[in-house]
Amino acid sequence: MKKNIEIEEAFKIFESSVKDIGIEKISISKGLGYILAEDIFSPINQPPFSKSAMDGVTLNSKNLKENFKFTIKSTIYAGDNCSISLGSNEIHRIMTGAKLPPDCDIVIPQEYCSFQGREVVIQKYGKKGDNICFLGEDFQRGELLLKKGEKLDYISLALLSSIGVTEIQVYKKIKIALIITGDEISNPWESLKEGKIFDSNGMLLTQRLKELGYEVDIFEYLEDSTLKVSQRLKELASKVDVIITTGGVSVGEKDIFHEAIDLAGGEKIFWRVNLKPGTPALFSLIDSCPVLSLSGNPFAACVTFEILGRTLLGFLQKDSLLPLKRNSGALLSDFSKGGDKRRFVRGKFCNGKIEIPDGLHSSYALGSMRGCNVLVEIPSGSNGVKSGDEVVIWEL
């Protein structure tokens, strides 16, 4: 087991440890949030024919005549397939979205026309090609529209619908188990007993995962029993793709996860990461199922999930958008806490500036996290940072 590793080394370990989750074919109506497992090439041109972009009239531009009364040959609506040829003195009335007849190359908006029964005088001319959506101008048949590995959103699904592709190959959604441990933890739906605290980690992680487009399939509270935890981990490893736990990973008498992993027949891959809060994060494999064990302190659990958990899940799901993105900004105030580890503090980032909120910056405290949208990285070995300093931020 590796100890005291850098965050970036943990990322590499995650990437090399995850297994293939498999591929399935689904309807595009169920595709939102899935990761595409194939390249998609358009089978058609878009638009599939040249069409009118306006309500108006259409003709061949070479027949345009000033102050001339054209005879309306027909009216073409969206969905019609008109192949009626025009004489030099004739014109079609045409509606938005209607297919352009083969001999027409201009659409003149109806507000530039004077209609008198079946006759029309064009009052303002344009040029060939005006107000036409041309065949294939959005994209062409055979063009690569969506790449393998893209996360499907409403636009990509609308694109698929627009080309008549109704089933797609995607990576299966990962199954996630979340285990909250600690004899001091009380379910918030139960009455609070003396010496106990209401759980916040369960709500924090289930709802954060839901915000990110992921569901927790199994959620349980377990007491600090090495035997019970080890048995449940062993059972869950065969049912889900990843297990996330909170509590029991430090060095206290009730920090049972090291022994529980061993009893479950697991392999501990690393323990302790150069970040604070959340240093004692533990990563293990039980029958090839990844187990990420986080600190039980709520803000520490939040930090380690955002930095480590999201990256692990990103590799598992092949979701390149899930891991946090790094940026930089200038501090608006001093922050005096440094130390020998990379410290992460809550912050609010806007227009290149970072505000570190007042309030408690403890590993258990969530109150001052409200409204924050970044984690501010304070470099290891520093004595804190000053107003105006440029620092790295991890965007939540």
N, C-alpha and C positions, 0 to 999 in steps of 0.2 A: 504493500500500500504506500502510495506517495503521500507526503505530508508537506504542508506549508507551500503550496504551489501558487503560481500566478494565475490570475483570471484567464489569461490567454491560453495557458497550458490546459486549464480545465476545459476550455472550448474545444481544443484539439482532441482531448480525451473523449468528450461527448461524441464528436464526429466519428471517431474510430470505433466507438462502442455500440452504436445504435444498429438495430437490425432492420431489414426491409419489411415494411408494413403491408405491402401488397397493393394491387390495383383492382379496381372494379369499374363496371360500366353503369352509369346512372343517367337519368333524364336531366336535361338542362333545367327543368323546373325545380329540381332539388340540388342544383349545383352551387348555390351561393356559399362562398367560403371554402370550397374544396380547392385542392391543388391539382392542376391539369397534369396528366401523365402522358400526354402526346402533343405533338405539334398539330395545329389546325391550319390547313390550307383552304382557301375559299374555292368551292366548286362552281361558283358563278361570278359574273361581273356584278358590281354594285355601283350605281343602279344597273339592273339587268337590261335596260334599254334607255335611250335618251328620252327625257320627259320634260314637260313644262314646269317651270318654277313659279309661274304666275297664272292667274286667271287673265285671259286676253284673247288675242288672235294669233294665228300662225300661218306662214306661207314661205315660199322660197324668196330669199332676200333679193334675188335678181329681178323679181317682178314688182318690187316696191315702186309706187308712183305717187308723186305729190298731188294732194287734193283730188284723189281719184276715189270714186265709189266702187268698192269691191263688193261682190256678191258672196254672202255666206253660204258655203256649200254644205257644211254640216257642223254640228256641235259635238266635240269629243270630250268625254268625261273620264275621270280616273277609273281604270279598269277596262276601258274600251280598247279595241285593237283595230284602229281605222287604217284602211289601205286605199281609201278613195283618192284618186289623183286630182290635182287642181289645174284648171286652166289659168292663163296668165291674168285674168280679171277676177279670179276667185280666191277665196280665203276660208280658212276653218276658224270657227270659234273653239277655244280650248280651255280646259280647266286645270288648276294646279294638280300635278301628279299624273296627268294623262300622258300616255305614250305618244311621242311625236310621230306623225306620219313620215314615211321615208323621203318624200320630196321637200320637206319643210326644214328650214335651218335658222329660224328666228321666231321668237315670241315677243309680241308687243303688248304690254299691259293694257287692260281694258280702260284704265283711266286716261290713256293717250288716244282713245278712239271715240268717235261719234257714231252711235248706232241709230239707224233709221229703218226699222223693220228688218228685212233680210239684207240690208245694205250697211256698209260701214266705211267711214272715211278715217284714215290714220292721220292724226294731228301732230304726232311727234315720232320721228323715226329713230331707229337704232341701227345696229350693225349685225352682220351675220354672227350667230352664236349667242346673241343676247338672251338672257332669261331662260336658258336651257340647262338642265342637269344632264350631263353627257354620260353615255354608257361607260361604266367602269371608272368614272372619275374619282370615286371614293376609294375603291380598291378593285383589283382585277382578278379574274379567274386564275387560280394557281398561286396567288399571293399568300405569303405566310401571315396569318392574322394573329394567332395566339401561340406562344411558345410553351413547350413543356416546362413545368415548374411555376407557371404563373398562377396566382391566386385569383379565383373567379369572383368577380364583382358584378354589379348590375349592368355595367357597360359591356363587359366581355360576354355575359349571358345574352344580352340584347343583340350583340354581333352574331353570336351563334344562331340565334333565332332568325336573324335577317338573312342568313344564307341557307336556312333549311336544315341545319345540323341539330338534331334533337337528342342525341345520345352521345356521351363523351366518356373517355377513359380518364379516371381520376385516381389519386392515391386515397386509400381508405382512411377514414377519420380515426385518429388514434383514440384508444380507450384509456381513460385516466382514472386512477384511484387516489383519493386524498385521505390521509390518516392523521388525525389530531391526537397527540398523546399528552398525558400529564394528569396526575391525580388531583391537581389543584384546579383543573379545568371544569367548568360547569356549562352545560348546554344552555344557551340564552333563552330557550323556551321552558326552562325549569326554574324553580325558585332557587335563589342564591343562598347557600349555606355559609356559615362562618368559616373563614379561612380559604374560601374558594373565590375564583374570579370567573366572570363570564368569558367565554371564548370569543375572540374576534378573528383569529386566523382562518377559521373555516369560512366565514363570510367574506373575508378579505380575498382569499384565494379562489373560492368558487365564483364569486362575482367578477373578479379580475379576469379569470379565464373566460367567463361568458362575454365580457366586454371585448375580448380579443378573438372571439368566435369559436371558443372551445367549451365543451361540456365536461363536467366531472361525472363519470359514470357510477363510481362507488365512493361514498363519503361516510366515514365512520369515526367515532371517538373510541380510543382504547386507553385503558389504564396503564400505569407504569409497571407492567408485568413482562419480564423478558420472555417467558415461555409463551404467553398469549400473543405478544407482538410478533415473535418469530413464527409462530404457527400461522397467524393471519397473513404475514408477508409471503410465506411460502404458498398459501392458497391463492392469494391475489396475483402472484407472479404468473400463474397459468391462465388468468382471466383477463388481464389488461396489458397494455403496451408500456405503461410507465406508472410508477408509484411515487407520489410526493408525500413526505411526512413532515410534521413540525414537532419539535421538542426532543429531548433525550439524546443530544449529539455532543455534549460537552464532556466534562470530566467528573461530574458530580456522582454521588451514589445512585441517583435515579436516572442518570444518563445511560440508558440501557441499549441504545441502538447498536453499538459495536458488538456486544454479545448476541443480541437478537439476530443480527445479520449472519453471524457465524453459525448460530443454531439452525437458521433457515437454509444452511448450505450455500450461502452467498459468498461473493468475493468483494471485499472492500477495495475500491480502486484508488480513491484519494480521500484525505481528511484534512481539513483546515486550508483555507484559501486566503491569499493576501488581500483581504477587504474587511472593512469594519463599518457598520456592524455585520454580523453573520459569519465571522471567521470560522467557526467549527463546522461548516457545511461538510456533509459526508456523502460521497457518491459510491454506490455499490451496484453489483449485478447479481440477481437471483434467477438462475435458469435463463440467462440472457435478458431478463427484464430489468431495465434501469430503475434504480431506487435513488431518488434525491432527497436527502434528509436535511431539513433546514432548522435553524434555531427556533425555539418556541417564542422568543420575544417578538411582538408583532411587527415593529419597524424593521428589525433584523430579518424576519421572514419575508417582509415586503421587498427589501433590498436584494436579498439573495434569490428570491423568485424572479424579480425583474431582470437581474443580470445573469444568473446561472440558469434558472428554470426556463425562462423564455428561450434561451439559446438551445438548451437540451431539447425542448419540445419542437423548436424550429428544425433541428436536424432530424428528429423522428418523423415529423410530418412533411419534411421537405418544403417547409414554409420559410422562404428567405426573408419575408417581411416581418417575421415574429421577433427575432432578436433585436435588442435596443440598438438604435443608431446613435453614434457619437457626433457631437458638435462642439462648439466653443463659444464663449461669451465673456463679457467683462463684468466683474462683480460691482455691485452698488454699495457694498459695505464690507467691513472686515469680518473675518471668522477666525477666532483665535485657536481653535482646537486643531492640532496636527497629530503627530505620532509616528510610530514605526510601520504603520500599515496604510494602505490606500483607503482613505476615509470617504464615505459617501454621505452627503447631507442633502436634505430636501431643499428644493429651490423652485422659483418661479421665473421662467425665461420668456422675455418679450423684446422684440426688436434689437437683439444682440446683447441685451442687458440681463443680468441675473440678480434677483432679489432672494436673499436667504431670510426666511421669515423669523420673526421673534418667536419665542416659546421654547419648550423643552426639546432638546435634540438628544434624547435618550433612545436606546435600542428597543425599549418597550412602548414608547410614546407615539401615538398616532395623531394627536390633536393638531399639531402644527403642520401635518402633512396635507391638510385640506387646501385645495386650490393649487397645489404644486404640480408642475408638469415635467420636471427634470430631477435627476440626481446629480449633484455637483461633486466632482471628484477632487479631493484634497490630496496632493501627492504624498507618498510615504516619505518619512524623514523630514517633513516640513514642520514649522511651528505655526501653521495656519496660513491664511492668505489675507491680502489687503484689498481694500477698495480700489478698483481699477485694474486689478490683476486679470489677465486672460487665463481662464481655466477650462478644463474639459468638462462637458456635461453629457449625460446619457439621457436621451429624450424618452420619456415615458409614453 
